[in-house]
Amino acid sequence: MSFRALVIDKDGNGEVQAAVQELNEERLPQGNVTVEIEWAGLNYKDGLCLTGSGGLVRNYPHVPGIDFAGTVRKSEDARYRPGQQVVLTGWRVGEAYWGGYAELARVDAEWLVPLPEALSTRDAMTLGTAGLTAMLAIERLETAGLKPEAGPVLVTGAGGGVGSIALSLLAKLGYEVAALTGRAELSNTLKALGAASIIDRADFLAQADKPLESARWSAVIDNVGGALLGKLLKQIQYGGAVASIGNAAGIELNTNVLPFILRGVTLIGIDSVMQPFERRVTAWKRLASLFDKHAYGEMVREIGLEDLPDAGHAILAGEIKGRVLVRPR
């Protein structure tokens, strides 16, 4: 049986090219569960893979797509049965292993999570890696002591996938949320998701820089990194924390020890790729109970496999709002 997939390969000049191809099922990699993919997502890492940036993909030809949701077709693992709906995020799928930009995937059962009954496969990819990462960040901040009465929480990169979902989840949990963004045109949309205030990124970075600044935030979920993260650490309240998720503005971190030794600030790194099964299941169940898919509807756009090359460039350029869903069929 054949299936459609977006395949990336290198041409004679070493440039990465992408094209939708018809592949034989025998081309699928080794694995013990075969999934009929119904939806995949578009993430920043996908943009890197689609354009050949960052060196994430080492072996070509390759099928990218770091997350997907669908229905089990075949399973050699007792935990999964044909007809069961599943979601996959992380484990370097779409980077080191063939991913979700196809009608079929064959993967290791360890990488899958049973889809909660409250979520459809489309809902699962509206959340996707972005939603899982946002939920993991909130849970780590709660473990560090965050409570709604502690004060406002700031979300940076609020117009993107992780940021917008984190904003929505925090508001649902009763937090006062400030949204920091470089796209003023999204202000009304972010307020509709629950933002109590909107902060312009350029204005924020233009403020005078001091070794320690006024304490403004009980916590921050930062999707940007770089100079922004360094400045934010100086504005955290006593005993507060920053969950660091992304590096869209760079991997460098310039800071000093004062926030840590004078205010007891905690910097928490969030990785969603290698999370153990039990933690994924817990996070997905909580997402299923908290996420308001109707309120988030304006932040979702659907595309086909053929649209992915352009979308990959757009997400790297910061031109994507919310979540882009990929329909392989």
Disulfide bonds with the S-S distance in Angstrom:
none
